[in-house]
């Protein structure tokens, strides 16, 4: 089984947000050395928790400072942008790292509605997502649009012998059906839904898949939240950071990650405690071997040969260690 990484550039309480961006670059190099297959970065806006607002910029820096690992977006929120500009950005990235670029796109705003409006004043932008994907696929692959298309004859530069892999991201049936329709790889946000709907989405994707020239067979993965530590006790201690954040998230808060020690001193209400208990029951948290076994069980159950792992900790060293333990337990080959 291949393991990949989703890094959301999380900000930590008491640390300047710009540090999170540099930590993303450091973790990418670390995960390449550990043998991870892909390194994806996300796009969020108006959040004090997740501060990676420009995945295409981060990807350029990662691609320029790594040599093997695939580098991608998970994803670019396409309704904010013109499809041609995104295609041009990713053709430039492909020129920087030929054969290593993934372009994951999503329809969700990655922000609140007002921020989405500030990014793109066209209120119905998300309704144009299928059209944008159609155009983007052609421009990214350096293929012509239909002769009757208003943009026929326009190409995305720079061209070259390779092109980015275009992925559709989603957490519902919509993304699964769209990926199947266009014959594109599909990544399900398992961590976002806590696994709800994953079987149905993957079945829809596989059952309705229309083979394309580049992807004659369906290719799917899921993004899961997981955390490994040297002991079960330490893993559970580290999890308290995410527990505290999740309680705030339910209230509409997007605050930086607090330390486990701070989270441990907080007095939760009865309903907040119920939220935490529900999270703990499903959390993929423990020793490297224990988490790896559960990841392998999920992959086997869903017939997947690759999983993408996202991990949050207040201390970057703990996150580095988590990826080390998973790489060792899953038998990844270090560079």
PAZAPA-4460 file (N, C-alpha, C; in steps of 0.05 Angstrom, whole numbers, plus 32768, in hexadecimal, padded with zeros to 4 digits):
% residues 335
    n_x    n_y    n_z   ca_x   ca_y   ca_z    c_x    c_y    c_z   seq   type   mol
   8011   7FE8   8000   8000   8000   8000   8012   8019   8000     1      X     A
   800B   802C   7FEE   8019   8045   7FEE   800D   8058   8003     2      X     A
   801E   8068   800F   8015   807D   8022   801D   8098   8017     3      X     A
   800B   80AB   8019   8010   80C6   8010   8008   80D9   8027     4      X     A
   800D   80F3   8023   8009   8107   8038   7FF7   811D   802F     5      X     A
   7FE5   8126   8040   7FD7   813F   803C   7FDF   8152   8052     6      X     A
   7FEC   8168   804B   7FF5   817B   805F   7FE3   8194   805C     7      X     A
   7FD5   819B   8072   7FC3   81B2   8071   7FCF   81CC   807C     8      X     A
   7FE9   81CC   8081   7FF7   81E4   808B   7FE8   81EF   80A3     9      X     A
   7FE7   81DF   80B9   7FD8   81E8   80D1   7FE9   81FB   80E2    10      X     A
   7FDC   8210   80EC   7FE9   8223   80FD   7FE7   821B   811A    11      X     A
   7FFC   8221   812A   7FFC   821A   8146   7FFA   8232   8157    12      X     A
   7FEB   8230   816D   7FE8   8246   8180   8003   824F   818B    13      X     A
   8007   8269   818A   8020   8274   8194   8036   8275   8180    14      X     A
   8031   826D   8168   8045   826C   8153   803B   827C   813B    15      X     A
   804C   828D   812F   8044   829D   8118   803B   828A   8101    16      X     A
   8026   8292   80F3   801B   8281   80DE   802F   827B   80C7    17      X     A
   8041   828D   80C1   8054   8288   80AC   8065   8270   80B1    18      X     A
   8069   8269   80CB   8079   8251   80D2   806C   8238   80C7    19      X     A
   8051   8237   80C6   8043   8220   80BC   8049   821A   809F    20      X     A
   804D   822F   8090   8055   822B   8073   8070   821F   8071    21      X     A
   8083   8229   8081   809E   821E   8080   809F   8201   808A    22      X     A
   808E   81FB   809D   808C   81E0   80A8   8081   81CD   8092    23      X     A
   806F   81D7   8082   8065   81C6   806C   807C   81BE   8059    24      X     A
   808E   81D1   8053   80A5   81CB   8042   80B7   81B7   804F    25      X     A
   80BC   81BA   8069   80CD   81A8   8077   80C1   818C   8078    26      X     A
   80A7   818A   807D   809A   8170   807F   809A   8162   8064    27      X     A
   8098   8171   804F   8098   8165   8034   80B3   8157   802F    28      X     A
   80C9   8164   8036   80E3   8157   8032   80E6   813F   8044    29      X     A
   80DB   8141   805C   80DD   812A   806F   80CD   8112   8065    30      X     A
   80B5   8117   805A   80A5   8101   8051   80AF   80F5   8037    31      X     A
   80BC   8105   8027   80C9   80FA   800F   80DF   80E6   8018    32      X     A
   80EF   80EE   802B   8104   80DD   8035   80FA   80C3   8041    33      X     A
   80E1   80C4   804C   80D5   80AC   8059   80C9   8099   8044    34      X     A
   80C5   80A2   802C   80BA   8091   8017   809D   8095   8011    35      X     A
   8091   80AB   801A   8075   80B0   8013   8072   80B5   7FF5    36      X     A
   805B   80AF   7FEA   8057   80B0   7FCD   8050   80CC   7FC3    37      X     A
   803D   80D9   7FD0   8034   80F4   7FC8   8035   8106   7FE1    38      X     A
   8036   8120   7FDA   8034   8135   7FEF   8021   814A   7FE5    39      X     A
   8009   814B   7FF1   7FF4   815D   7FE8   7FF1   8173   7FFC    40      X     A
   7FEB   818B   7FF3   7FE6   81A2   8004   7FCA   81AD   7FFD    41      X     A
   7FBE   81BA   8011   7FA2   81C2   800E   7F9E   81E0   800A    42      X     A
   7F86   81E8   8005   7F7F   8205   8002   7F68   820C   8015    43      X     A
   7F6E   821D   8028   7F59   8228   8039   7F5D   8246   803C    44      X     A
   7F47   8254   8042   7F48   8271   8044   7F39   827A   805E    45      X     A
   7F42   8291   8068   7F35   829D   8080   7F34   828A   8098    46      X     A
   7F4A   827B   809B   7F4B   8268   80B2   7F65   826C   80C1    47      X     A
   7F63   826D   80DC   7F7B   826F   80EC   7F85   8253   80F4    48      X     A
   7F78   823E   80EA   7F80   8223   80EE   7F91   8218   80D8    49      X     A
   7F88   821C   80BF   7F94   8211   80A7   7F9C   8229   8095    50      X     A
   7FB5   822E   8092   7FBE   8247   8086   7FCB   8244   806B    51      X     A
   7FC9   822D   805E   7FD3   8229   8043   7FBF   8234   802F    52      X     A
   7FC1   824D   8028   7FAD   8259   8016   7FB4   8257   7FF8    53      X     A
   7FCD   8250   7FF2   7FD5   8250   7FD6   7FE5   8236   7FD0    54      X     A
   7FD7   8220   7FCB   7FE5   8206   7FC7   7FF8   8207   7FB0    55      X     A
   7FF2   8216   7F9B   8004   8217   7F83   801F   8223   7F8A    56      X     A
   801F   8236   7F9D   8038   8242   7FA5   8048   822F   7FB7    57      X     A
   803B   8223   7FCA   8048   820F   7FDB   8053   81F8   7FCA    58      X     A
   8043   81EF   7FB6   804C   81D9   7FA6   8066   81DF   7F96    59      X     A
   8068   81F8   7F8D   8080   8200   7F7F   8099   81FD   7F90    60      X     A
   8096   8206   7FA9   80AD   8204   7FBC   80B3   81E7   7FC3    61      X     A
   809E   81D7   7FC7   80A3   81BB   7FCD   80AF   81AC   7FB5    62      X     A
   80A5   81B1   7F9E   80AF   81A4   7F86   80CC   81AB   7F81    63      X     A
   80D3   81C4   7F87   80EF   81CD   7F82   8103   81C2   7F97    64      X     A
   80F9   81B9   7FAE   810B   81B0   7FC3   8108   8192   7FC9    65      X     A
   80FA   8183   7FB7   80F9   8166   7FB9   8100   815B   7F9E    66      X     A
   8103   8140   7F9D   810C   8135   7F83   80FC   811D   7F7A    67      X     A
   80ED   8110   7F8C   80DF   80F8   7F85   80C1   80F9   7F8A    68      X     A
   80B9   8102   7FA1   809D   8100   7FAA   808B   8110   7F97    69      X     A
   8073   8106   7F92   805F   8115   7F82   8055   812C   7F93    70      X     A
   804F   8142   7F87   8047   815A   7F95   802C   8163   7F8A    71      X     A
   8019   8168   7F9B   7FFE   816E   7F91   7FED   8180   7FA3    72      X     A
   7FD6   8187   7F99   7FC3   8197   7FA7   7FAB   8187   7FAF    73      X     A
   7FA2   818B   7FC7   7F8A   817D   7FD0   7F79   8190   7FE2    74      X     A
   7F6E   81A3   7FD5   7F72   81A7   7FB9   7F70   81C4   7FB2    75      X     A
   7F71   81CA   7F99   7F6B   81E5   7F8F   7F4C   81E7   7F8D    76      X     A
   7F41   81FB   7F9A   7F24   81FF   7F9A   7F1D   820E   7F80    77      X     A
   7F17   81FF   7F6B   7F16   8209   7F50   7F02   8220   7F4C    78      X     A
   7EEA   8220   7F59   7ED7   8236   7F54   7EE2   8252   7F5A    79      X     A
   7EF8   8254   7F69   7F04   826E   7F6F   7F13   8279   7F57    80      X     A
   7F19   8269   7F43   7F2D   8270   7F2F   7F23   826B   7F13    81      X     A
   7F32   8276   7F00   7F2E   826F   7EE3   7F3D   8255   7EDE    82      X     A
   7F30   8243   7ED0   7F3D   8229   7ECB   7F57   822C   7EBC    83      X     A
   7F58   823F   7EA9   7F70   8243   7E99   7F88   824B   7EAB    84      X     A
   7F83   825D   7EBE   7F99   8265   7ED0   7FA3   824E   7EE1    85      X     A
   7F91   823E   7EEB   7F99   8226   7EFB   7FA9   8213   7EE9    86      X     A
   7FA0   820F   7ED0   7FAF   81FE   7EBE   7FCB   8209   7EB9    87      X     A
   7FCE   8223   7EB5   7FE8   822F   7EB1   7FFA   822C   7EC9    88      X     A
   7FEF   8230   7EE1   7FFF   822D   7EF9   800A   8210   7EFB    89      X     A
   7FF9   81FD   7EF6   8001   81E1   7EF9   8012   81D7   7EE2    90      X     A
   8010   81E4   7ECB   8023   81DD   7EB5   803F   81E8   7EBD    91      X     A
   8040   81FF   7ECA   805A   8209   7ED4   8065   81F6   7EE9    92      X     A
   8054   81ED   7EFB   805D   81DA   7F10   8068   81C0   7F03    93      X     A
   805A   81B7   7EEE   8063   819F   7EE0   807E   81A3   7ED3    94      X     A
   8084   81BC   7ECA   809E   81C2   7EBF   80B4   81C2   7ED5    95      X     A
   80AC   81C9   7EED   80BF   81C9   7F03   80C6   81AC   7F0C    96      X     A
   80B1   819B   7F0C   80B5   8180   7F16   80A6   816D   7F03    97      X     A
   80B1   8167   7EEB   80A3   8157   7ED7   809C   813C   7EE2    98      X     A
   8082   8134   7EDD   8079   811A   7EE6   8073   8117   7F03    99      X     A
   8073   812D   7F12   806F   812B   7F2F   8057   813C   7F39   100      X     A
   8048   8148   7F28   8034   815C   7F31   8018   8150   7F30   101      X     A
   8009   8154   7F46   7FEC   814C   7F47   7FDC   8165   7F4A   102      X     A
   7FC7   8167   7F3B   7FB4   817E   7F3D   7F99   8174   7F48   103      X     A
   7F96   8175   7F62   7F7C   816E   7F6E   7F6B   8186   7F70   104      X     A
   7F52   8184   7F66   7F40   819B   7F67   7F26   8194   7F75   105      X     A
   7F1B   81A8   7F82   7F02   81A4   7F91   7EEE   81BB   7F8B   106      X     A
   7ED5   81B6   7F92   7EC0   81CA   7F8D   7EBA   81DA   7FA6   107      X     A
   7EC0   81D0   7FBE   7EBA   81DE   7FD7   7ECB   81F8   7FD8   108      X     A
   7EC1   820C   7FE7   7ECF   8225   7FE8   7EE9   8224   7FFA   109      X     A
   7EEA   8212   800D   7F01   8212   801F   7F02   822A   8030   110      X     A
   7EEA   8235   8035   7EE7   824E   8045   7ECA   8253   804B   111      X     A
   7EC4   826A   8057   7EA8   8272   805B   7E9E   827F   8041   112      X     A
   7E84   8284   8040   7E78   828E   8027   7E82   82AA   8020   113      X     A
   7E85   82BB   8034   7E8E   82D6   802F   7EAA   82D6   8023   114      X     A
   7EBC   82C6   802E   7ED7   82C4   8024   7ED7   82B9   8007   115      X     A
   7EC6   82A5   8003   7EC3   829A   7FE8   7EBB   82B0   7FD4   116      X     A
   7EA8   82C1   7FDC   7E9F   82D7   7FCB   7EB5   82EB   7FC6   117      X     A
   7EC6   82F0   7FDA   7EDD   8302   7FD7   7EF1   82F6   7FC3   118      X     A
   7EF4   82DC   7FC3   7F07   82CF   7FB1   7EFC   82CE   7F94   119      X     A
   7EE2   82CB   7F92   7ED5   82CB   7F77   7EB9   82D7   7F7A   120      X     A
   7EB5   82EE   7F6F   7E9B   82FC   7F74   7E83   82EF   7F65   121      X     A
   7E88   82DB   7F55   7E72   82CE   7F47   7E65   82B9   7F59   122      X     A
   7E4D   82BF   7F62   7E40   82AF   7F77   7E3B   8292   7F6E   123      X     A
   7E38   828D   7F54   7E32   8272   7F4B   7E4B   8263   7F40   124      X     A
   7E62   826C   7F49   7E7B   8260   7F3F   7E7C   8242   7F42   125      X     A
   7E72   8238   7F59   7E74   821B   7F5D   7E63   820B   7F49   126      X     A
   7E4E   8218   7F3E   7E3D   820A   7F2A   7E4C   8205   7F10   127      X     A
   7E62   8213   7F0C   7E72   8210   7EF3   7E88   81FC   7EF6   128      X     A
   7E88   81ED   7F0C   7E9E   81DB   7F12   7EA1   81C6   7EFC   129      X     A
   7E8C   81B8   7EF3   7E90   81A4   7EDD   7E9C   81B0   7EC4   130      X     A
   7E93   81C8   7EBC   7E9E   81D5   7EA4   7EBC   81DB   7EA9   131      X     A
   7EC2   81E5   7EC0   7EDE   81EB   7EC6   7EF0   81D2   7EC5   132      X     A
   7EE6   81BC   7ED0   7EF5   81A3   7ECF   7EFA   819A   7EB2   133      X     A
   7EE6   819D   7EA2   7EE8   8196   7E86   7EFE   81A6   7E78   134      X     A
   7EFE   81C0   7E7D   7F12   81D1   7E71   7F2E   81CC   7E7D   135      X     A
   7F2E   81C9   7E97   7F48   81C4   7EA5   7F55   81AB   7E9B   136      X     A
   7F46   8195   7E98   7F52   817C   7E8F   7F5F   8180   7E74   137      X     A
   7F52   818E   7E62   7F5D   8192   7E47   7F77   81A3   7E49   138      X     A
   7F76   81B9   7E58   7F8D   81CA   7E59   7FA4   81BE   7E68   139      X     A
   7F9F   81AF   7E7D   7FB4   81A3   7E8C   7FC2   818D   7E7B   140      X     A
   7FB3   817E   7E6C   7FBE   8169   7E5C   7FC7   8172   7E40   141      X     A
   7FC5   818C   7E3B   7FCD   8197   7E21   7FBD   818A   7E0A   142      X     A
   7FA3   8188   7E0F   7F91   817C   7DFB   7F7D   8192   7DF1   143      X     A
   7F74   8191   7DD9   7F62   81A5   7DCF   7F46   81A3   7DDA   144      X     A
   7F39   81B9   7DDF   7F1D   81B9   7DE5   7F0D   81B5   7DCC   145      X     A
   7EF4   81AE   7DCF   7EE2   81AA   7DB8   7EE3   81C2   7DA6   146      X     A
   7EE0   81BE   7D8C   7EE2   81D4   7D79   7ECD   81E9   7D7E   147      X     A
   7EB6   81E2   7D89   7EA1   81F5   7D8E   7EA4   8204   7DA8   148      X     A
   7EB8   81FC   7DB8   7EBC   8209   7DD2   7EC6   8226   7DCE   149      X     A
   7EBC   8239   7DDE   7EC5   8255   7DDB   7EE3   8259   7DDF   150      X     A
   7EF0   8246   7DEE   7F0C   8249   7DF3   7F1D   8236   7DE2   151      X     A
   7F11   822A   7DCE   7F20   8218   7DBC   7F37   8227   7DB0   152      X     A
   7F4E   821A   7DAF   7F66   8227   7DA4   7F78   8233   7DB9   153      X     A
   7F6E   8236   7DD2   7F7F   8240   7DE8   7F8D   8229   7DF5   154      X     A
   7FA7   822D   7DFA   7FB7   8218   7E07   7FC3   8223   7E21   155      X     A
   7FC8   8212   7E34   7FD5   8219   7E4D   7FF3   8214   7E4A   156      X     A
   8003   8228   7E50   8020   8226   7E4E   802D   8227   7E6A   157      X     A
   8045   821B   7E6C   8055   820F   7E57   804D   81F2   7E52   158      X     A
   8050   81EA   7E39   804A   81CE   7E32   8064   81BE   7E37   159      X     A
   8060   81A4   7E36   8077   8192   7E3A   806E   8175   7E37   160      X     A
   8081   8162   7E3A   807B   8146   7E35   806A   8139   7E4B   161      X     A
   8068   8146   7E62   8058   813B   7E78   8043   814F   7E80   162      X     A
   802F   8145   7E90   801A   8157   7E99   8011   814E   7EB5   163      X     A
   8006   8161   7EC5   7FFD   815A   7EE0   7FE7   8145   7EDF   164      X     A
   7FE5   8136   7EF5   7FCE   8124   7EF8   7FB7   8134   7F05   165      X     A
   7FA0   8134   7EF8   7F89   8142   7F02   7F78   812F   7F13   166      X     A
   7F72   8137   7F2C   7F62   8128   7F3E   7F49   8138   7F46   167      X     A
   7F33   812B   7F4A   7F1B   8137   7F56   7F1A   8130   7F73   168      X     A
   7F16   8144   7F84   7F14   8140   7FA1   7EF7   8143   7FA9   169      X     A
   7EEE   8135   7FBE   7ED3   8138   7FC7   7ECD   8129   7FE0   170      X     A
   7EB6   812F   7FEB   7EAD   8121   8004   7E90   8119   8001   171      X     A
   7E87   8117   7FE8   7E6B   8110   7FE3   7E68   8102   7FC8   172      X     A
   7E50   80FB   7FC1   7E4B   80EE   7FA8   7E52   80FF   7F90   173      X     A
   7E50   8119   7F93   7E54   812C   7F7D   7E6F   8128   7F70   174      X     A
   7E84   812A   7F81   7E9F   8127   7F77   7EA5   810C   7F6B   175      X     A
   7E99   80F7   7F77   7E9D   80DC   7F6C   7E91   80DA   7F50   176      X     A
   7E79   80E4   7F4D   7E6C   80E2   7F32   7E7B   80F3   7F1E   177      X     A
   7E85   810A   7F26   7E93   811C   7F13   7EAD   810F   7F0A   178      X     A
   7EBC   8104   7F1E   7ED5   80F6   7F17   7ED1   80DF   7F04   179      X     A
   7EBB   80D0   7F09   7EB5   80B9   7EF8   7EAE   80C2   7EDC   180      X     A
   7E9E   80D8   7EDA   7E96   80E3   7EC0   7EAE   80EB   7EAF   181      X     A
   7EC1   80F8   7EBB   7ED8   8102   7EAC   7EEF   80EE   7EAA   182      X     A
   7EEC   80D7   7EB7   7F02   80C3   7EB6   7F1B   80CC   7EC4   183      X     A
   7F17   80D7   7EDC   7F2E   80E2   7EEC   7F31   80D4   7F07   184      X     A
   7F48   80D4   7F12   7F4C   80CA   7F2D   7F3B   80D9   7F42   185      X     A
   7F35   80CC   7F58   7F23   80D7   7F6C   7F2E   80D3   7F88   186      X     A
   7F2E   80E8   7F98   7F37   80E7   7FB4   7F20   80EF   7FC6   187      X     A
   7F18   80DD   7FD8   7F02   80E2   7FEB   7F0D   80ED   8005   188      X     A
   7F01   8102   8010   7F0A   810E   8029   7EFF   80FF   8041   189      X     A
   7F0A   80E8   8046   7F01   80D6   805B   7F03   80E4   8076   190      X     A
   7F18   80F4   807B   7F1C   8101   8094   7F07   8116   8099   191      X     A
   7EFC   8122   8084   7EE9   8137   8087   7ECD   812C   808F   192      X     A
   7EC6   8115   8085   7EAC   8109   808B   7EAE   80F3   80A0   193      X     A
   7EC7   80EF   80AA   7ECC   80D9   80BE   7EC3   80BE   80B2   194      X     A
   7EC6   80BC   8097   7EC0   80A2   808A   7EA4   809F   8080   195      X     A
   7E92   80B1   8087   7E76   80AE   807E   7E74   80B2   8060   196      X     A
   7E67   809F   8053   7E62   80A1   8037   7E78   8098   8025   197      X     A
   7E8E   808E   8030   7EA5   8087   801F   7E9F   806F   800E   198      X     A
   7E91   805B   8019   7E8B   8043   8008   7E79   804A   7FF1   199      X     A
   7E65   805B   7FF6   7E53   8063   7FE1   7E61   8073   7FCC   200      X     A
   7E72   8086   7FD4   7E7F   8097   7FC1   7E92   8086   7FAF   201      X     A
   7EA1   8074   7FBB   7EB4   8064   7FAB   7EA5   8051   7F98   202      X     A
   7E8F   8046   7FA2   7E7F   8035   7F90   7E74   8044   7F79   203      X     A
   7E69   805C   7F7E   7E5F   806C   7F68   7E75   8073   7F54   204      X     A
   7E8C   807A   7F5E   7EA3   8081   7F4D   7EAB   8069   7F3B   205      X     A
   7EAE   8052   7F48   7EB7   803B   7F38   7EA1   8030   7F25   206      X     A
   7E89   8030   7F2E   7E73   8025   7F1D   7E6D   8037   7F05   207      X     A
   7E71   8051   7F07   7E6A   8063   7EF2   7E83   806E   7EE3   208      X     A
   7E9A   8062   7EE8   7EB2   806D   7EDD   7EB3   806A   7EBE   209      X     A
   7EBA   8080   7EB1   7EBC   8080   7E94   7EDA   8082   7E8D   210      X     A
   7EE6   806C   7E83   7F03   806C   7E7E   7F0C   8083   7E6C   211      X     A
   7F22   808E   7E73   7F2E   80A4   7E63   7F49   809A   7E58   212      X     A
   7F54   80A9   7E46   7F6E   80A0   7E39   7F84   809E   7E4E   213      X     A
   7F85   80B2   7E60   7F9A   80B2   7E74   7F95   809F   7E8B   214      X     A
   7F7B   809C   7E92   7F74   808B   7EA9   7F5F   8077   7EA0   215      X     A
   7F67   8061   7E93   7F54   804D   7E89   7F44   803E   7E9E   216      X     A
   7F4F   803F   7EB7   7F41   8032   7ECD   7F3E   8046   7EE4   217      X     A
   7F2A   8042   7EF5   7F27   8055   7F0C   7F3F   8054   7F1F   218      X     A
   7F45   806B   7F2A   7F5B   806C   7F3E   7F51   807D   7F55   219      X     A
   7F50   8071   7F6D   7F44   8080   7F84   7F56   807E   7F9C   220      X     A
   7F54   8092   7FAD   7F61   8091   7FC7   7F4F   80A0   7FDB   221      X     A
   7F56   809F   7FF4   7F48   80AE   8009   7F5C   80BC   801A   222      X     A
   7F55   80D3   8025   7F66   80E2   8038   7F5C   80DD   8054   223      X     A
   7F6D   80D2   8065   7F65   80CA   8080   7F76   80DA   8094   224      X     A
   7F6A   80DF   80AC   7F78   80EC   80C2   7F83   80D6   80D3   225      X     A
   7F9D   80D7   80D9   7FAA   80C3   80E9   7FC1   80CF   80F9   226      X     A
   7FC7   80C4   8110   7FDC   80CD   8121   7FE9   80B6   8130   227      X     A
   8003   80B4   812D   8012   809E   813A   8027   80AB   814D   228      X     A
   802C   809C   8162   8041   80A5   8175   804F   808B   8180   229      X     A
   8063   808F   8190   8072   8078   8199   8063   8067   81AD   230      X     A
   804F   8073   81BA   803E   8064   81CC   8021   806C   81C8   231      X     A
   800F   805A   81D0   7FF2   8061   81CE   7FEC   8079   81DF   232      X     A
   7FF8   807A   81F7   7FF3   8091   8209   7FFB   80AB   81FD   233      X     A
   8012   80AB   81F0   801C   80C4   81E3   800A   80CC   81CC   234      X     A
   8001   80B9   81BD   7FF0   80BF   81A6   7FD5   80CB   81B0   235      X     A
   7FCA   80C0   81C5   7FB1   80CB   81D0   7FB5   80E7   81DC   236      X     A
   7FCD   80EB   81E7   7FD3   8106   81F1   7FD4   811A   81DB   237      X     A
   7FE1   8113   81C5   7FE3   8125   81AE   7FC8   812A   81A1   238      X     A
   7FB7   8116   81A2   7F9C   8119   8196   7F8C   812F   81A2   239      X     A
   7F92   8136   81BB   7F82   814B   81C9   7F83   8166   81BA   240      X     A
   7F98   816B   81AB   7F99   8183   819B   7F82   8184   8187   241      X     A
   7F7F   816E   8179   7F69   816C   8165   7F4E   816C   8172   242      X     A
   7F4C   815F   8189   7F32   815E   8197   7F29   817A   819E   243      X     A
   7F3B   818B   81A8   7F34   81A6   81AF   7F2D   81B6   8197   244      X     A
   7F3B   81B2   8181   7F35   81C0   8168   7F1A   81B8   815E   245      X     A
   7F13   819E   815F   7EFA   8195   8155   7EE2   81A1   8164   246      X     A
   7EE5   81A4   817E   7ED0   81B1   818D   7ECC   81CE   8184   247      X     A
   7EE2   81DC   817F   7EE0   81F7   8175   7ED4   81F8   8159   248      X     A
   7EDB   81E5   8149   7ED1   81E4   812D   7EB3   81E1   812D   249      X     A
   7EA8   81D1   8140   7E8B   81CE   8142   7E7D   81E8   8149   250      X     A
   7E8C   81FB   8155   7E81   8215   815C   7E86   822A   8146   251      X     A
   7E93   8221   8130   7E99   8234   811B   7EB4   8242   811E   252      X     A
   7EC4   8238   8131   7EDF   8244   8135   7EF4   8237   8125   253      X     A
   7F07   8246   811B   7F1E   823C   810C   7F38   8247   8118   254      X     A
   7F3E   823D   8130   7F54   8247   8140   7F6D   8237   813C   255      X     A
   7F85   8242   8142   7F9D   8233   8140   7F9D   821B   8153   256      X     A
   7FAE   8207   814E   7FAF   81EF   815E   7FBC   81F5   8179   257      X     A
   7FAF   81EC   818E   7FBA   81F0   81A9   7FCB   81D8   81B1   258      X     A
   7FDA   81DB   81C6   7FEA   81C5   81D0   7FD8   81B0   81DE   259      X     A
   7FE1   8197   81DF   7FD2   8183   81EE   7FCE   818A   820B   260      X     A
   7FE2   8197   8216   7FE0   819F   8233   7FC9   81B3   8237   261      X     A
   7FC7   81C7   8225   7FB1   81DA   8227   7F96   81CC   8224   262      X     A
   7F94   81BB   8210   7F7B   81AD   820B   7F73   819C   8223   263      X     A
   7F87   8191   8231   7F81   817F   8248   7F75   818F   825F   264      X     A
   7F7A   81A9   8260   7F71   81B9   8277   7F55   81C5   8271   265      X     A
   7F4C   81C3   8259   7F32   81CF   8251   7F1B   81BF   825C   266      X     A
   7F07   81CD   8267   7EEF   81C0   8271   7EDA   81BF   825B   267      X     A
   7ED5   81A7   8252   7EC1   81A3   823C   7EA5   81A0   8247   268      X     A
   7E92   81AA   8238   7E76   81A5   823F   7E6F   8188   8238   269      X     A
   7E57   8181   8240   7E4E   8165   823B   7E4C   8160   821D   270      X     A
   7E41   8173   820E   7E3F   816F   81F1   7E5A   816F   81E3   271      X     A
   7E6D   817F   81ED   7E88   8180   81E2   7E96   8165   81E8   272      X     A
   7E92   815B   8200   7E9E   8141   8207   7E93   812B   81F5   273      X     A
   7E7A   812D   81EE   7E6E   8119   81DB   7E7C   811B   81C0   274      X     A
   7E81   8133   81B7   7E8F   8137   819D   7EAB   812A   819E   275      X     A
   7EB9   812D   81B4   7ED3   8122   81B7   7ED3   8104   81B8   276      X     A
   7EC0   80F9   81C6   7EBE   80DC   81C9   7EB8   80CF   81AD   277      X     A
   7EA7   80DC   819D   7EA1   80D3   8183   7EBA   80D3   8171   278      X     A
   7ECA   80E9   8174   7EE3   80EB   8165   7EF6   80D5   816D   279      X     A
   7EF9   80D0   8187   7F0C   80BC   8191   7F05   80A0   8187   280      X     A
   7EEB   809A   8185   7EE3   807F   817C   7EEC   8079   8160   281      X     A
   7EEE   808E   814F   7EF5   8089   8133   7F11   8091   812C   282      X     A
   7F1F   809F   813E   7F39   80A9   8138   7F4E   8093   8133   283      X     A
   7F5E   8097   811F   7F74   8084   8119   7F8C   808E   8128   284      X     A
   7F8E   8086   8141   7FA2   8091   8153   7FAE   807A   8163   285      X     A
   7FC9   807A   8166   7FD6   8065   8176   7FF3   8062   816E   286      X     A
   7FFE   804B   8173   801A   8045   816B   801B   8043   814C   287      X     A
   8033   8044   8142   8036   8042   8125   802A   8028   811A   288      X     A
   8030   8012   8127   8026   7FF8   811E   8008   7FF6   8120   289      X     A
   7FFC   8001   8135   7FDF   8000   8138   7FD1   8010   8124   290      X     A
   7FDA   8029   811F   7FCE   803A   810B   7FD1   802E   80EF   291      X     A
   7FE9   8024   80E9   7FEE   8018   80CF   7FDB   8001   80C9   292      X     A
   7FD6   7FF0   80DD   7FC3   7FDA   80D9   7FA7   7FE4   80D2   293      X     A
   7F9F   7FF9   80E0   7F84   8003   80DA   7F83   8010   80BF   294      X     A
   7F98   801D   80B7   7F99   8029   809C   7F98   8013   8087   295      X     A
   7FA6   7FFD   808B   7FA6   7FE7   8078   7F8B   7FDA   8077   296      X     A
   7F7D   7FD8   808E   7F62   7FCD   808E   7F4F   7FDE   807E   297      X     A
   7F51   7FF8   8081   7F40   800B   8071   7F46   8008   8053   298      X     A
   7F60   8007   804C   7F67   8005   8030   7F5D   7FEA   8024   299      X     A
   7F5F   7FD5   8034   7F55   7FBB   802A   7F37   7FBB   8027   300      X     A
   7F29   7FC6   803A   7F0C   7FC7   8039   7F02   7FD7   8022   301      X     A
   7F10   7FEC   801B   7F07   7FFE   8005   7F15   7FF8   7FEB   302      X     A
   7F26   7FE3   7FEA   7F34   7FDB   7FD2   7F45   7FF2   7FC7   303      X     A
   7F56   7FFE   7FD9   7F67   8014   7FD2   7F84   800B   7FD5   304      X     A
   7F95   8015   7FC3   7FB2   800E   7FC5   7FC2   8026   7FCE   305      X     A
   7FB4   803C   7FD5   7FC2   8054   7FDF   7FAF   8063   7FF2   306      X     A
   7FBB   806D   8008   7FAC   807F   801B   7FBC   8098   801E   307      X     A
   7FAE   80AE   8023   7FBB   80C8   8028   7FB5   80CF   8045   308      X     A
   7FCB   80D5   8054   7FC8   80D9   8071   7FCD   80F6   8078   309      X     A
   7FBA   8101   8088   7FBD   811C   8092   7FBF   811A   80B1   310      X     A
   7FD2   812A   80BC   7FD8   8128   80D9   7FDB   8145   80E4   311      X     A
   7FCE   814A   80FA   7FD1   8164   8108   7FDD   8160   8123   312      X     A
   7FF1   8170   8129   7FFC   8172   8144   8005   818F   8149   313      X     A
   8005   8197   8162   800E   81B2   8168   802C   81B3   8164   314      X     A
   803B   819F   816C   8058   819E   8169   8060   8191   814F   315      X     A
   806D   819E   813D   8075   8192   8124   8085   8178   8127   316      X     A
   8095   8176   813C   80A5   815E   8140   8094   8145   8144   317      X     A
   807D   8149   8151   806B   8132   8155   805F   8129   813B   318      X     A
   8059   813C   8129   804E   8135   810F   8063   8126   80FE   319      X     A
   807C   8130   80FF   8092   8123   80F1   8094   8106   80FB   320      X     A
   8093   8103   8115   8097   80E8   8120   807F   80D6   8118   321      X     A
   8067   80E1   8117   8050   80D1   810E   8054   80C5   80F2   322      X     A
   805D   80D6   80E0   8062   80CC   80C5   8079   80B9   80C4   323      X     A
   808D   80BC   80D5   80A3   80A9   80D6   8099   808E   80DF   324      X     A
   8088   808D   80F4   807E   8074   80FE   806C   8065   80EA   325      X     A
   805C   8074   80DC   804A   8068   80C8   805A   805D   80B1   326      X     A
   806F   806C   80A8   8080   8063   8092   808E   8049   809A   327      X     A
   8098   8048   80B2   80A5   802F   80BB   8092   8018   80BD   328      X     A
   807A   801D   80C9   8067   8007   80CD   805C   7FFD   80B2   329      X     A
   8059   800F   809F   804E   8007   8085   8063   7FFE   8071   330      X     A
   807C   7FFE   807A   8092   7FF4   8069   8098   8006   8051   331      X     A
   8095   8020   8054   809E   8032   803F   80BC   8032   803C   332      X     A
   80C6   8035   8024   80E2   8034   801F   80ED   8050   8021   333      X     A
   8100   8055   8033   810C   806F   8036   811E   8075   801E   334      X     A
   8120   808F   8017   8131   8096   8001   814E   8094   8009   335      X     A
***
